[in-house]
Amino acid sequence: MEAAPFASPSLPSSSKLSGLSYLSSSSLISLPKNDLRRSKFKSPRNLSVRASSNSDVVTLLDYGAGNVRSVRNAIRYLGFEIKDVQTPADILNANRLIFPGVGAFAAAMDVLNKTGMAEALCAYIEKDRPFLGICLGLQLLFESSEENGPVNGLGLIPGVVGRFDSSNGFRVPHIGWNALQVAKDSEILDDIGNRHVYFVHSYRAMPSHENKEWVSSICNYGDDFIASIRRGNVHAVQFHPEKSGDVGLSVLRRFLLPKSSMTKKPRDGKASKLAKRVIACLDVRTNDKGDLVVTKGDQYDVREHTKENEVRNLGKPVELAGQYYKDGADEVSFLNITGFRDFPLGDLPMLQVLRFASENVFVPLTVGGGIRDFTDANGRHYSSLEVASEYFRSGADKISIGSDAVYAAEEYLRTKVKTGKSSIEQISRVYGNQAVVVSIDPRRVYLKNPNDMEFKAVRVTSPGPNGEEYAWYQCTVSGGREGRPIGAYELAKAVEALGAGEILLNCIDCDGQGKGFDIDLIKLISDAVSIPVIASSGAGVVEHFSEVFTQTNASAALAAGIFHRKEVPIQSVKEHLLKEGIEVRI
């Protein structure tokens, strides 16, 4: 991943790091680039490595970035205890070591060097001790990275980590479920077969003659890049096994139990390329009794049309998230629509939902609602970065920003200046743009002439109520209640420039109608940006999913009500897409 890996020390006490002492994100961000580029470990030759005798303990190098909770949950789910690294000696004495790297290459190397961890890591790996690096934990093994660089790495594997090339039409970040091509016996990949695994990154290492002996699998995304390495007991993967469902858990299991009686059992599958994602969305809020429930609106109205006018209750969020994981959802998205916006960090029930859901849901979790700067009743100011950090540590993999992104885009378009202070910029700078989703809530405004409006207008498939052939898509805030002077096209281009890594594209006109996605809108936006676009609002039958994937460049499609009401099972959607020749994860 690409992110600076440290949470602010001013966060609430519940967000203490496990293990390493650390610097604040602000101090890391302000470090001179030249200092970071000169980061280099010293020779580890004088260090001795001694293994622990406890075979049920996994040593985890967690330096406090992003969602490492999922790795912890996966390790515990497989029956192992965790020992956190607190000193270089903990690395040297590990029986088996997992390094779930989350963060920016330069910032991570800077900390590894300053704490003595780089030297210890090299000594441990060079002694062929059991090691598993994940994502950045793979990239740091190489000689250098171009991310904010060049920046020196640990130098154990020949090669330079570079950014994906988006000029060939492939969207960056690389987000989603992709196929592996196993190059040699890797042991830990023995159960994967032709199955998809989950990637989320903008930088990658390329295979070469010099690093050929290390490469155990490759993945194709525009070009072939290194998906995993293996030499002896040393393994590392670019994908996220803790987010790759049962296939990913098998990777962790085979690393943790290398000499078990498990036989090689490649599972049936047809993975050949990046799959289209099917995402289950849970709108979560408190009902009138104060209980946290999953609800669903019709054009954003979540109340039943009865005398009581109660909040529509479609289930409990943790239970539904677990069910959708079992049903094959590629991601689960929580949208917190509770009226907590005056104090988002005080919304403890939602944080608990994330913590409990992440214990048994091993696919990506996204959370949105109230991610912004705010000041509490005592005058204490919290940045959007602090708010997001608490959600990441509670189990979120991605943060969805709505209204605050609209205001940031308006300011950016007005001034043409990136201040670095918007929620998008703050969070993407620290956690990487792949961790930032912008949720756009537009509504159609029909026009007789496209030149009647300063914002981008398109010819619509279905004419307006007065025969209008054109429409522009006005963005809204506050749950669709307030229109803003900015179009969806202009907003999408602006938030991409500010650092968003993905767009969740809703449509108020189609929401809850079951008549299909707004193809005109989705085509407009997915053609305009080079980051992934998630189609949302309007799905009613399985054919609507194939329609949006064949007629637009959407990378994923999201639905809520039809899944909650069991009108259309997730598995039925995927079976239909397969029949239509659209690659999905099974």
VOGU-557752 format. One line per field, with one value per residue (C-alpha): x, y, z; residue number from 1. Coordinates in nm, 2 decimals. Last residue first. Example, Ala and Ser with C-alpha at 12.3 -4.5 7.8 and 13.67 -1.06 7.14 Angstrom:
<sites>
X (1.37	1.23)
Y (-0.11	-0.45)
Z (0.71	0.78)
num (2	1)
</sites>
This chain:
<sites>
X (-1.68	-1.51	-1.65	-1.55	-1.83	-1.91	-2.29	-2.32	-2.07	-2.27	-2.58	-2.41	-2.27	-2.60	-2.77	-2.49	-2.57	-2.93	-3.20	-3.53	-3.37	-3.51	-3.16	-3.01	-3.27	-3.24	-2.87	-2.68	-2.34	-2.17	-1.80	-1.54	-1.77	-1.65	-2.01	-2.24	-2.13	-2.08	-2.40	-2.61	-2.47	-2.57	-2.92	-2.98	-2.97	-3.29	-3.37	-3.06	-3.14	-2.86	-2.49	-2.21	-1.86	-1.60	-1.23	-0.98	-0.89	-1.17	-1.40	-1.52	-1.64	-1.82	-2.02	-2.08	-2.22	-2.45	-2.60	-2.63	-2.84	-2.87	-3.18	-3.55	-3.54	-3.67	-3.48	-3.24	-3.29	-3.35	-3.11	-2.82	-2.51	-2.16	-1.90	-1.57	-1.23	-0.88	-0.94	-0.63	-0.73	-0.70	-0.95	-1.17	-1.18	-1.25	-1.54	-1.69	-1.68	-1.86	-2.11	-2.20	-2.14	-2.36	-2.49	-2.83	-2.94	-3.14	-2.95	-2.82	-2.67	-2.50	-2.61	-2.44	-2.64	-2.63	-2.68	-2.95	-3.03	-3.32	-3.60	-3.94	-4.13	-4.10	-3.74	-3.63	-3.50	-3.15	-3.01	-2.79	-2.52	-2.45	-2.12	-2.17	-2.21	-2.58	-2.80	-2.54	-2.68	-3.01	-3.36	-3.22	-3.32	-3.17	-3.09	-2.99	-2.64	-2.51	-2.13	-1.95	-1.57	-1.37	-1.03	-0.81	-0.67	-0.55	-0.30	-0.33	-0.14	-0.16	-0.49	-0.64	-0.53	-0.59	-0.95	-1.03	-0.92	-0.61	-0.35	-0.42	-0.45	-0.50	-0.71	-0.90	-1.26	-1.23	-1.04	-1.30	-1.59	-1.41	-1.35	-1.71	-1.83	-1.57	-1.71	-2.06	-1.96	-1.64	-1.61	-1.32	-1.16	-1.02	-1.24	-1.17	-1.17	-0.82	-0.93	-1.24	-1.02	-0.78	-1.07	-1.17	-0.81	-0.76	-1.08	-0.92	-1.05	-1.07	-1.15	-1.38	-1.56	-1.87	-1.67	-1.49	-1.51	-1.31	-1.48	-1.58	-1.95	-2.07	-1.88	-1.74	-1.58	-1.50	-1.28	-1.33	-1.25	-1.57	-1.55	-1.38	-1.41	-1.79	-1.73	-1.48	-1.68	-2.01	-1.83	-1.71	-2.07	-2.20	-1.92	-2.05	-1.86	-1.59	-1.84	-1.94	-2.18	-2.25	-2.41	-2.76	-2.72	-2.66	-2.36	-2.30	-2.14	-1.99	-1.92	-1.69	-1.67	-2.01	-2.00	-2.31	-2.09	-1.96	-2.32	-2.42	-2.15	-2.24	-2.61	-2.53	-2.31	-2.56	-2.88	-3.18	-3.41	-3.57	-3.74	-3.74	-4.10	-4.36	-4.61	-4.91	-4.73	-4.52	-4.21	-3.91	-3.58	-3.64	-3.32	-3.49	-3.66	-3.46	-3.30	-3.23	-2.98	-3.04	-2.87	-3.13	-3.22	-3.59	-3.66	-3.42	-3.04	-2.87	-2.69	-2.72	-2.57	-2.42	-2.33	-2.07	-2.04	-1.70	-1.60	-1.30	-0.94	-0.81	-0.80	-0.99	-1.19	-1.21	-1.19	-0.98	-0.61	-0.58	-0.22	-0.24	-0.27	-0.09	0.09	0.45	0.39	0.13	0.15	0.24	-0.02	-0.29	-0.21	-0.25	-0.56	-0.71	-0.67	-0.87	-1.14	-1.19	-0.92	-0.91	-0.67	-0.47	-0.41	-0.23	0.14	0.26	0.58	0.74	1.08	1.11	1.32	1.29	0.94	0.79	0.43	0.23	0.52	0.39	0.29	0.17	-0.17	-0.28	-0.14	-0.04	0.28	0.37	0.67	0.93	1.25	1.48	1.37	1.49	1.78	1.61	1.32	0.98	0.83	0.75	0.43	0.28	-0.09	-0.23	-0.54	-0.53	-0.78	-0.73	-0.91	-0.92	-0.76	-0.57	-0.54	-0.48	-0.11	-0.03	0.16	0.38	0.54	0.62	0.70	0.56	0.20	-0.01	-0.25	-0.59	-0.74	-1.00	-1.02	-0.83	-0.54	-0.51	-0.50	-0.73	-0.60	-0.65	-0.29	-0.19	-0.26	0.09	0.12	0.37	0.72	0.90	1.26	1.44	1.68	1.56	1.72	1.78	1.59	1.45	1.61	1.38	1.37	1.15	0.80	0.70	0.98	1.08	1.42	1.62	1.33	1.23	1.01	0.77	0.67	0.58	0.42	0.16	0.20	0.53	0.55	0.86	0.98	1.36	1.60	1.89	1.90	1.53	1.61	1.92	1.74	1.45	1.69	1.87	1.55	1.40	1.67	1.40	1.53	1.58	1.24	1.09	1.25	1.17	0.80	0.79	0.96	0.75	0.42	0.18	0.05	0.30	0.15	0.48	0.43	0.71	0.75	0.94	1.05	1.37	1.53	1.21	1.15	1.51	1.44	1.21	0.83	0.71	0.36	0.31	-0.01	-0.18	-0.28	-0.61	-0.68	-0.94	-0.67	-0.44	-0.74	-0.85	-0.50	-0.47	-0.81	-0.70	-0.41	-0.64	-0.44	-0.11	0.00	0.35	0.24	0.52	0.34	0.51	0.29	0.26	0.14	0.49	0.62	1.00	1.11	1.38	1.72	1.88	2.22	2.31	2.67	2.60	2.31	2.49	2.34	2.00	1.94	1.72	1.88	1.56	1.38	1.63	1.60	1.23	1.25	1.03	0.71	0.49	0.65	0.59	0.23	0.17	0.30	0.61	0.61	0.70	0.64	0.42	0.04	-0.06	-0.31	-0.64	-0.87	-0.69	-0.85	-0.64	-0.38	-0.09	-0.18	-0.18	0.13	0.19	0.23	0.05	0.10	0.00)
Y (-1.76	-1.43	-1.27	-1.25	-1.15	-1.40	-1.35	-1.70	-1.58	-1.27	-1.47	-1.70	-1.40	-1.23	-1.55	-1.59	-1.25	-1.35	-1.13	-1.07	-1.17	-0.85	-0.74	-0.83	-0.65	-0.36	-0.31	-0.32	-0.23	-0.28	-0.29	-0.18	0.04	0.10	0.12	-0.08	-0.43	-0.40	-0.19	-0.43	-0.74	-0.60	-0.49	-0.84	-0.98	-0.79	-0.48	-0.26	0.11	0.28	0.21	0.17	0.16	0.35	0.26	0.55	0.68	0.93	1.07	0.74	0.60	0.93	0.97	0.59	0.58	0.88	0.75	0.40	0.51	0.17	-0.04	-0.03	-0.14	0.20	0.21	0.48	0.56	0.93	0.97	0.83	0.68	0.66	0.53	0.66	0.52	0.63	0.98	1.20	1.56	1.52	1.23	1.44	1.72	1.50	1.33	1.66	1.81	1.51	1.50	1.86	2.15	2.43	2.22	2.06	2.00	1.71	1.43	1.28	1.61	1.70	1.70	1.69	1.80	1.57	1.74	1.64	1.64	1.53	1.72	1.59	1.77	1.49	1.42	1.20	0.85	0.76	1.10	1.33	1.45	1.77	1.89	2.20	2.55	2.49	2.61	2.48	2.13	2.25	2.13	2.05	1.80	1.81	1.46	1.40	1.34	1.16	1.10	0.88	0.94	0.64	0.68	0.38	0.33	0.69	0.60	0.59	0.90	1.12	0.97	1.06	1.42	1.49	1.36	1.52	1.86	2.02	1.96	2.30	2.18	2.51	2.56	2.83	2.77	2.42	2.32	2.49	2.32	1.99	2.02	2.11	1.81	1.58	1.69	1.58	1.22	1.05	0.67	0.52	0.20	-0.11	-0.06	-0.28	-0.07	0.06	0.20	0.36	0.53	0.65	0.81	1.03	1.14	1.21	1.41	1.63	1.66	1.99	2.00	2.29	2.11	2.05	1.88	2.04	1.87	1.78	1.52	1.16	1.18	0.88	0.61	0.26	0.01	-0.35	-0.57	-0.95	-1.17	-1.12	-1.32	-1.09	-0.79	-0.77	-0.74	-0.46	-0.28	-0.30	-0.19	0.13	0.19	0.14	0.38	0.69	0.93	0.96	1.10	1.38	1.64	1.40	1.14	1.14	0.78	0.74	0.52	0.37	0.02	-0.14	-0.51	-0.64	-0.93	-1.06	-1.44	-1.56	-1.63	-1.27	-1.16	-1.36	-1.21	-0.86	-0.93	-1.05	-0.76	-0.50	-0.63	-0.67	-0.50	-0.23	0.06	0.35	0.41	0.63	0.50	0.57	0.38	0.48	0.32	0.55	0.53	0.81	0.83	0.79	0.48	0.41	0.10	0.01	-0.19	-0.15	0.00	0.01	0.35	0.28	0.53	0.34	0.40	0.40	0.16	0.16	-0.18	-0.22	-0.55	-0.53	-0.73	-0.69	-0.74	-0.97	-0.89	-1.17	-1.54	-1.69	-2.00	-2.20	-2.54	-2.57	-2.68	-2.93	-3.00	-3.22	-3.09	-3.31	-3.02	-2.93	-2.58	-2.49	-2.11	-2.05	-2.30	-2.15	-1.80	-1.90	-2.11	-1.80	-1.62	-1.88	-1.87	-1.50	-1.29	-1.00	-1.17	-1.30	-0.94	-0.94	-0.84	-1.16	-1.24	-1.57	-1.66	-2.02	-2.12	-1.85	-1.74	-1.43	-1.33	-1.12	-0.99	-0.78	-0.88	-0.58	-0.41	-0.59	-0.95	-1.13	-1.32	-1.61	-1.76	-1.50	-1.52	-1.70	-1.47	-1.16	-1.07	-1.20	-0.97	-0.97	-0.63	-0.48	-0.30	0.04	0.16	-0.10	-0.30	-0.67	-0.95	-1.31	-1.49	-1.87	-2.09	-2.31	-2.13	-2.43	-2.47	-2.10	-2.14	-2.41	-2.18	-2.44	-2.23	-1.97	-1.96	-1.74	-1.55	-1.41	-1.09	-0.97	-0.59	-0.27	-0.17	0.19	0.30	0.20	0.03	0.24	0.21	0.55	0.42	0.28	0.12	0.29	0.15	-0.08	-0.13	-0.46	-0.70	-0.87	-0.82	-0.45	-0.34	-0.05	0.27	0.56	0.71	0.87	0.98	0.63	0.53	0.24	0.08	-0.24	-0.48	-0.63	-0.33	-0.42	-0.75	-0.61	-0.33	-0.59	-0.87	-1.01	-1.37	-1.49	-1.83	-1.79	-1.82	-1.67	-1.39	-1.32	-1.27	-1.07	-0.85	-0.79	-0.71	-0.45	-0.29	-0.30	-0.08	0.17	0.45	0.22	0.06	0.41	0.56	0.25	0.28	0.65	0.60	0.30	0.46	0.26	-0.08	-0.36	-0.68	-0.82	-1.18	-1.35	-1.71	-1.85	-1.50	-1.43	-1.20	-1.00	-0.96	-0.85	-0.56	-0.43	-0.41	-0.67	-0.79	-1.15	-1.31	-1.63	-1.89	-2.07	-2.00	-1.74	-1.58	-1.53	-1.40	-1.16	-1.02	-0.98	-0.80	-0.57	-0.45	-0.20	0.11	0.18	0.12	-0.03	-0.39	-0.65	-0.96	-1.26	-1.56	-1.79	-2.15	-2.30	-2.15	-2.23	-1.88	-1.88	-1.72	-1.50	-1.34	-0.99	-0.91	-0.95	-0.71	-0.45	-0.11	-0.02	0.26	0.57	0.83	0.89	0.97	1.24	1.38	1.40	1.63	1.51	1.70	1.40	1.21	1.48	1.51	1.14	1.13	0.93	0.58	0.35	0.00	-0.26	-0.22	0.13	0.31	0.38	0.33	0.62	0.87	1.02	1.29	1.06	1.08	0.76	0.64	0.45	0.70	0.55	0.36	0.00)
Z (-0.71	-0.81	-1.12	-1.49	-1.72	-1.99	-1.97	-1.80	-1.54	-1.48	-1.42	-1.17	-0.99	-0.95	-0.84	-0.58	-0.44	-0.38	-0.55	-0.36	-0.03	0.13	0.24	-0.09	-0.30	-0.06	-0.07	-0.40	-0.53	-0.87	-0.93	-1.18	-1.38	-1.74	-1.88	-2.11	-2.04	-1.67	-1.61	-1.81	-1.65	-1.31	-1.42	-1.56	-1.21	-1.11	-0.91	-0.91	-0.88	-0.69	-0.71	-0.96	-0.81	-1.01	-1.01	-1.07	-1.42	-1.44	-1.71	-1.87	-1.54	-1.47	-1.79	-1.83	-1.47	-1.53	-1.86	-1.72	-1.43	-1.26	-1.31	-1.24	-0.88	-0.76	-0.43	-0.55	-0.92	-0.89	-0.60	-0.81	-0.64	-0.76	-0.52	-0.65	-0.58	-0.50	-0.39	-0.39	-0.46	-0.84	-0.82	-0.60	-0.87	-1.17	-0.98	-0.87	-1.22	-1.36	-1.07	-1.12	-0.88	-0.74	-0.45	-0.38	-0.02	0.11	-0.06	0.26	0.38	0.05	-0.31	-0.65	-0.96	-1.25	-1.59	-1.82	-2.19	-2.42	-2.25	-2.35	-2.08	-1.82	-1.92	-2.21	-2.15	-2.29	-2.17	-2.38	-2.14	-1.95	-1.80	-1.58	-1.71	-1.79	-2.08	-2.33	-2.30	-2.45	-2.34	-1.99	-1.72	-1.37	-1.26	-0.89	-0.76	-0.44	-0.49	-0.23	-0.24	-0.14	0.03	0.13	-0.22	-0.20	0.06	0.44	0.54	0.23	0.13	0.47	0.48	0.11	0.11	0.44	0.30	0.45	0.19	0.04	-0.31	-0.51	-0.82	-0.61	-0.72	-0.84	-0.52	-0.30	-0.47	-0.45	-0.08	-0.02	-0.22	-0.04	0.30	0.19	0.11	0.23	0.23	0.43	0.33	0.51	0.82	1.12	1.44	1.37	1.04	1.20	1.46	1.19	0.99	1.28	1.35	0.98	0.97	1.22	1.58	1.76	2.14	2.22	2.50	2.29	2.02	1.72	1.39	1.08	0.85	0.82	0.92	0.74	0.55	0.63	0.39	0.48	0.26	0.27	0.56	0.77	1.09	1.34	1.11	1.19	1.56	1.54	1.27	1.45	1.77	1.59	1.49	1.85	1.98	1.79	2.01	1.75	1.51	1.75	1.59	1.31	1.53	1.35	1.23	0.86	0.89	0.55	0.59	0.28	0.25	-0.02	-0.26	-0.14	-0.16	0.04	0.34	0.34	0.30	0.60	0.82	0.72	0.79	1.14	1.22	1.08	1.25	1.02	0.77	1.00	0.82	1.06	1.20	1.05	1.32	1.09	0.81	0.51	0.66	0.71	0.53	0.27	0.06	-0.28	-0.13	0.18	0.33	0.69	0.89	1.26	1.57	1.84	2.00	2.01	1.73	1.51	1.52	1.18	0.94	0.56	0.47	0.12	-0.04	-0.32	-0.64	-0.79	-1.15	-1.16	-1.26	-1.48	-1.54	-1.24	-1.35	-1.03	-0.89	-0.58	-0.57	-0.29	-0.19	0.12	0.47	0.72	0.88	0.82	0.70	0.97	1.00	0.63	0.52	0.74	0.62	0.25	0.34	0.50	0.17	-0.02	0.26	0.20	0.03	0.29	0.53	0.23	0.11	-0.22	-0.27	-0.10	0.09	0.18	0.34	0.46	0.16	-0.10	-0.19	-0.36	-0.44	-0.68	-0.88	-1.18	-1.53	-1.72	-1.77	-1.46	-1.48	-1.16	-1.09	-0.87	-0.69	-0.78	-0.58	-0.82	-1.10	-0.92	-1.15	-1.47	-1.40	-1.24	-1.17	-0.83	-0.77	-0.67	-0.67	-0.43	-0.33	-0.42	-0.33	-0.44	-0.72	-0.76	-1.03	-0.78	-0.45	-0.21	-0.28	-0.25	0.09	-0.06	-0.32	-0.58	-0.89	-1.13	-1.00	-1.23	-1.00	-1.07	-0.95	-0.70	-0.66	-0.65	-0.87	-0.78	-1.07	-1.35	-1.66	-1.98	-2.11	-1.96	-1.61	-1.57	-1.23	-1.00	-0.94	-0.69	-0.80	-0.83	-0.68	-0.36	-0.02	-0.06	0.26	0.07	-0.05	-0.16	-0.51	-0.41	-0.33	-0.44	-0.68	-0.45	-0.38	-0.34	-0.27	0.06	0.14	-0.14	0.02	0.36	0.17	0.06	0.32	0.43	0.57	0.74	0.87	0.94	0.65	0.84	0.58	0.68	1.05	0.99	0.74	0.98	1.27	1.07	0.95	1.30	1.45	1.56	1.34	1.04	1.05	1.11	0.80	0.59	0.67	0.59	0.26	0.15	0.25	0.47	0.56	0.58	0.74	0.86	0.99	1.19	1.29	1.59	1.67	1.87	1.62	1.57	1.94	1.98	1.75	2.02	2.07	1.82	1.92	2.02	1.88	1.97	1.71	1.64	1.28	1.38	1.60	1.29	1.08	1.35	1.39	1.01	1.01	1.30	1.08	0.93	0.86	1.04	1.39	1.36	1.36	1.33	1.45	1.62	1.59	1.89	1.89	1.84	2.16	2.17	2.04	1.78	1.82	1.56	1.63	1.51	1.40	1.03	1.01	0.79	0.83	0.70	0.45	0.45	0.22	0.05	0.37	0.46	0.11	0.14	0.44	0.73	0.75	0.68	0.95	1.21	1.11	1.12	1.48	1.56	1.70	1.98	1.86	2.02	2.00	1.91	2.13	1.97	2.27	2.44	2.22	1.94	2.01	1.93	1.55	1.37	1.18	0.86	0.59	0.30	-0.02	0.00)
num (586	585	584	583	582	581	580	579	578	577	576	575	574	573	572	571	570	569	568	567	566	565	564	563	562	561	560	559	558	557	556	555	554	553	552	551	550	549	548	547	546	545	544	543	542	541	540	539	538	537	536	535	534	533	532	531	530	529	528	527	526	525	524	523	522	521	520	519	518	517	516	515	514	513	512	511	510	509	508	507	506	505	504	503	502	501	500	499	498	497	496	495	494	493	492	491	490	489	488	487	486	485	484	483	482	481	480	479	478	477	476	475	474	473	472	471	470	469	468	467	466	465	464	463	462	461	460	459	458	457	456	455	454	453	452	451	450	449	448	447	446	445	444	443	442	441	440	439	438	437	436	435	434	433	432	431	430	429	428	427	426	425	424	423	422	421	420	419	418	417	416	415	414	413	412	411	410	409	408	407	406	405	404	403	402	401	400	399	398	397	396	395	394	393	392	391	390	389	388	387	386	385	384	383	382	381	380	379	378	377	376	375	374	373	372	371	370	369	368	367	366	365	364	363	362	361	360	359	358	357	356	355	354	353	352	351	350	349	348	347	346	345	344	343	342	341	340	339	338	337	336	335	334	333	332	331	330	329	328	327	326	325	324	323	322	321	320	319	318	317	316	315	314	313	312	311	310	309	308	307	306	305	304	303	302	301	300	299	298	297	296	295	294	293	292	291	290	289	288	287	286	285	284	283	282	281	280	279	278	277	276	275	274	273	272	271	270	269	268	267	266	265	264	263	262	261	260	259	258	257	256	255	254	253	252	251	250	249	248	247	246	245	244	243	242	241	240	239	238	237	236	235	234	233	232	231	230	229	228	227	226	225	224	223	222	221	220	219	218	217	216	215	214	213	212	211	210	209	208	207	206	205	204	203	202	201	200	199	198	197	196	195	194	193	192	191	190	189	188	187	186	185	184	183	182	181	180	179	178	177	176	175	174	173	172	171	170	169	168	167	166	165	164	163	162	161	160	159	158	157	156	155	154	153	152	151	150	149	148	147	146	145	144	143	142	141	140	139	138	137	136	135	134	133	132	131	130	129	128	127	126	125	124	123	122	121	120	119	118	117	116	115	114	113	112	111	110	109	108	107	106	105	104	103	102	101	100	99	98	97	96	95	94	93	92	91	90	89	88	87	86	85	84	83	82	81	80	79	78	77	76	75	74	73	72	71	70	69	68	67	66	65	64	63	62	61	60	59	58	57	56	55	54	53	52	51	50	49	48	47	46	45	44	43	42	41	40	39	38	37	36	35	34	33	32	31	30	29	28	27	26	25	24	23	22	21	20	19	18	17	16	15	14	13	12	11	10	9	8	7	6	5	4	3	2	1)
</sites>
